[in-house]
Amino acid sequence: MKSRYTIIHYEETGSTNEDAKRLAEEGALHGTVVTADKQNMGRGRRGRNWSSPAGKNLYFSVLLRPGFKPDRAAPLTLVMALSAAQAIEELCQIRAEIKWPNDIVVNGKKVCGILTEMSVTADKIMYVVIGTGINVNIRIFPEEIKATASSLLLECGREFERTQLLEKILQRFENNYQIFMQSLDLSGILEDYNGHLVNRNREVRILDPEGEFEGIAEGINSLGELLILRKDGTVTAVYAGEVSVRGLYGYV
Ligand code: BTN
């Protein structure tokens, strides 16, 4: 089947998310994908930077123009997380897990991060950009992430073709996105996502701006919220935008 994506590749750029947003403002279509060999200003979540040296890793951003209301868009980032985990498993023949909401971990270390950004006017989505960075063939990491980061090369003992990985992720994403669009929630891929969830049935600490609490992560609901069974027996649904999750005994 012919791919519905249009790929725009840069040898070097600031950030593929910024490129995708600029192209969106200029009228680029749903399904435009920006890739880069190197990013000089790769961006991560919570204002962090994303180390993006040349020749080693995968950096790409997918531009979407979904027709639904902005309040339905948050789970899209989980759709990409599942797609990336599935593609890594298929290509590398290794177990890839998701640290809620959208980090991919292999053997307890982060190999992939996702940064989703959205532009909204008058309660209408103008565009969504889902940017994904995967540590593929890199061996050495900056000091500040060395303890928690890894790469597919380090975990599998061999190098991988970056374009092959991209192709597999985009195939998976196309399929998962279609399933998502049928219900506009995660119900169709919930089981698969929860099956990959590294936090599942583990004790976690929820860092909520309104106060921290601990509990057991039971899995996500169809909105992508993480369900936490608290010590008093109640279940609290936590929303990705506001909180972060820590394992009680380490990164996951
Ligand atoms: C995270 O902090 O875990 C998210 C990292 C997202 C990095 C990717 S690399 C491609 C795209 N361009 C960016 O500047 N960031 C995202």
Residues whose N, C-alpha, C, O or C-beta is under 5 A from the ligand:
A	BS01	BTN	S15 T16 N17 M41 G42 R43 G44 R45 W50 Y59 F60 G113 I114 L115 G131 T132 G133
